Amino acid sequence: MARTNGCPFSIRNWQIDIQSRASTPENPVWIRIKGLTEMALSLESETQDAADADSLFSERFKTRLSVKLNLEGKPVGDAASGEMDPGQALLTEYAMMAGCQADARLRLADPYGRAQIMDVIVSGFERKADDSSQSVAWEMDMVGAPQQLSYIQAQSVATAPSGSLSITLGQTKRVGVSFTPQNASNQKYSVASADPAKVKVTAVDGLNFELFGAQKTESPVNIVVKTMNNALTANLQVTVSEA
């Protein structure tokens, strides 16, 4: 049964990407910033009084707008290699630079997939730790006006590998998810296993998901990927075999 007032939104419903330094105008490359727990987007304005000297009341009008973006999250990295999440690492790299080298480009997509591109100066970075947790935070000032992107409907969704997948008992395998067209606005999806006791869906990060072979299968278990906005689906038949 559907909720009367819908589901609440959180930062997990947003998709925030940073443009890679390897991007070109013809081939932009975007890197997802993972591990975010909080976002604050604020609009500030400067005003000026247009009233003449004899006026009793002022007549304010806006002369300039400025936008500030603050992101906060938990450090994400690979436990084996020690490498930081590529999105967090690149954003931090910009924070360590000065002048025009600190200019980064972000793409923000809201829970409905409506996106805008912002050129920002990464003006601050902070990393905190206490006895129970760690956090990272970035401060940014927008340069110029944001670019609103046209909404592009997804036509299909697919997994990589596609069709079928074999997993050894006790093994975890990562599966990629791609959309057609590649620049579809809403690329949110859900993943479900027809038999979680045999094939369990674990980490889902918006770009990939992981499958764990929990029990040997006699017949393939169907994994269904479904898009959030228009119910497109992709099916993956998974078998689990003994080592």
C-alpha positions in Angstrom: 0.0 0.0 0.0 1.3 3.4 -0.9 2.1 6.0 1.7 -0.4 8.7 2.1 2.1 11.5 2.2 4.9 9.8 0.2 8.4 8.9 1.5 10.8 11.5 3.0 13.8 12.7 1.0 17.3 12.7 2.3 20.8 13.3 0.9 20.8 9.7 -0.3 18.1 10.7 -2.8 20.5 13.2 -4.4 23.2 12.4 -6.9 26.2 14.7 -6.7 29.1 14.2 -9.2 32.3 16.1 -9.8 33.8 16.4 -13.3 37.0 14.6 -13.9 40.1 16.5 -14.9 40.3 14.1 -17.9 37.0 15.5 -19.3 36.8 17.3 -22.6 33.9 19.4 -23.9 33.1 16.5 -26.3 33.4 13.8 -23.7 32.6 15.0 -20.1 33.5 12.4 -17.5 31.6 12.6 -14.1 32.7 10.9 -10.9 30.1 10.2 -8.1 30.9 11.7 -4.7 30.0 8.9 -2.3 29.5 8.9 1.5 27.6 12.2 1.7 25.4 12.7 4.8 24.5 16.4 4.6 24.1 19.1 2.0 23.4 22.8 2.4 22.7 25.0 -0.6 22.2 28.7 0.3 21.4 31.8 -1.8 22.6 35.2 -0.6 22.0 38.6 -2.1 23.4 42.1 -2.0 21.1 45.0 -2.2 21.3 48.7 -2.9 19.1 51.6 -2.0 17.5 53.3 -5.0 15.5 55.9 -3.1 16.4 59.6 -3.6 17.7 61.7 -0.7 14.3 63.1 0.2 12.6 59.7 0.5 11.7 58.6 4.0 11.7 54.9 3.3 14.4 53.0 1.4 13.8 51.2 -1.9 16.0 48.2 -1.9 16.7 46.1 -5.0 19.0 43.2 -5.6 22.3 44.0 -7.2 24.2 40.6 -6.9 23.4 37.0 -6.0 25.8 34.5 -4.6 25.4 30.8 -3.8 27.2 28.7 -1.2 27.3 24.9 -1.2 28.4 22.9 1.8 28.8 19.1 1.7 29.5 16.8 4.6 30.0 13.1 4.7 31.9 10.1 6.1 35.3 9.2 4.7 34.9 6.4 2.1 37.8 4.3 1.0 39.1 0.9 0.1 40.3 -1.0 3.2 42.7 -3.1 1.2 44.5 -0.3 -0.8 43.8 2.6 1.5 42.7 4.7 -1.5 40.1 7.4 -0.8 36.8 7.4 -2.7 37.7 9.0 -6.1 34.9 11.6 -5.8 35.9 12.7 -2.3 39.6 12.6 -3.3 39.1 14.9 -6.2 37.0 17.4 -4.3 39.7 17.5 -1.5 42.4 18.0 -4.2 40.6 21.1 -5.4 40.4 22.4 -1.8 44.2 22.2 -1.6 44.7 24.5 -4.6 44.6 28.2 -5.1 43.5 30.6 -7.8 41.7 29.3 -10.9 43.1 25.8 -10.2 40.6 25.6 -7.3 37.7 25.8 -9.8 35.7 22.6 -10.0 32.5 21.6 -11.8 29.7 19.8 -10.0 26.5 18.2 -11.3 23.7 18.1 -8.7 20.5 16.0 -9.4 17.6 16.2 -7.0 15.4 13.2 -6.0 13.4 13.6 -9.2 16.4 13.6 -11.5 16.3 17.3 -12.3 19.9 18.4 -12.6 22.0 21.5 -12.8 25.7 22.1 -13.3 27.6 24.4 -11.0 31.1 25.9 -11.4 32.4 26.3 -7.9 35.5 27.4 -6.0 36.3 24.8 -3.3 37.2 27.3 -0.5 37.4 25.0 2.5 38.0 21.5 3.7 37.7 20.0 7.2 38.2 16.5 8.5 37.1 15.6 12.1 37.4 12.5 14.2 36.3 11.5 17.7 36.0 8.3 19.6 33.2 6.9 17.6 33.2 8.4 14.1 35.0 10.5 11.4 33.6 13.1 9.1 34.8 15.2 6.2 33.3 18.6 5.0 33.8 20.9 2.0 32.8 24.5 1.5 32.2 25.9 -1.9 31.3 29.2 -3.6 29.5 29.1 -6.9 31.0 31.0 -9.8 28.5 32.6 -12.1 25.0 31.2 -12.6 24.1 27.5 -12.5 23.3 25.7 -15.8 19.9 24.0 -15.7 20.0 20.7 -17.7 17.1 19.5 -19.8 15.3 16.4 -18.4 16.1 13.3 -20.4 13.9 10.3 -20.0 15.6 6.9 -19.6 14.8 4.4 -22.4 16.4 1.2 -20.9 18.5 -0.1 -18.1 21.1 -2.9 -18.2 23.5 -4.8 -16.0 27.1 -5.6 -16.6 27.6 -8.5 -16.9 24.2 -9.0 -18.5 22.0 -12.0 -18.9 23.6 -14.5 -16.5 26.3 -14.6 -13.8 28.0 -17.4 -11.9 29.2 -17.0 -8.3 31.2 -19.3 -6.2 29.7 -20.1 -2.8 30.8 -17.5 -0.3 32.0 -15.2 -3.0 30.9 -11.6 -3.7 30.7 -10.1 -7.2 30.1 -6.5 -8.3 27.5 -5.8 -11.0 27.4 -2.5 -12.9 24.2 -0.7 -13.9 24.0 1.5 -17.0 21.2 3.5 -18.6 20.3 4.4 -22.2 20.8 7.1 -23.1 23.9 7.5 -20.9 22.9 11.0 -19.9 19.4 10.0 -18.7 18.4 12.4 -15.9 17.0 10.0 -13.4 19.4 7.0 -12.9 18.1 5.8 -9.6 17.2 2.2 -9.3 16.3 -0.6 -6.8 17.7 -4.2 -6.8 15.8 -7.3 -5.6 16.7 -11.0 -5.4 14.0 -13.6 -6.0 15.7 -15.8 -3.4 17.8 -13.8 -0.9 18.6 -17.0 1.0 20.7 -18.1 -2.0 21.8 -14.9 -3.6 21.9 -11.8 -1.4 22.0 -8.2 -2.6 24.5 -6.3 -0.5 26.1 -2.9 -1.3 24.1 -0.6 -3.6 25.9 2.7 -4.3 24.0 4.1 -7.2 26.5 3.0 -9.8 27.0 -0.7 -8.9 25.7 -3.3 -6.6 27.1 -6.5 -5.1 25.8 -10.0 -5.0 26.8 -12.6 -2.4 26.5 -16.3 -3.0 25.0 -17.5 0.2 23.8 -21.0 -0.8 24.3 -23.4 -3.7 21.5 -23.1 -6.3 19.8 -25.9 -8.2 18.3 -23.3 -10.7 19.3 -19.7 -11.4 18.0 -17.0 -9.1 16.5 -14.0 -10.8 17.9 -10.6 -9.8 15.7 -7.7 -10.9 16.9 -4.1 -11.4 14.1 -1.6 -11.6 14.3 2.1 -12.4 12.6 4.4 -9.9 10.8 6.8 -12.3 9.3 4.7 -15.1 9.7 1.1 -14.0 12.1 -0.1 -16.6 13.7 -3.4 -15.7 16.8 -5.6 -16.3 17.0 -9.2 -15.2 20.1 -11.1 -14.3 20.1 -14.9 -13.8 22.6 -15.9 -11.1 23.8 -19.4 -10.2 25.9 -20.2 -7.1 28.2 -23.2 -7.3 30.6 -24.8 -4.9 34.3 -24.0 -5.2 
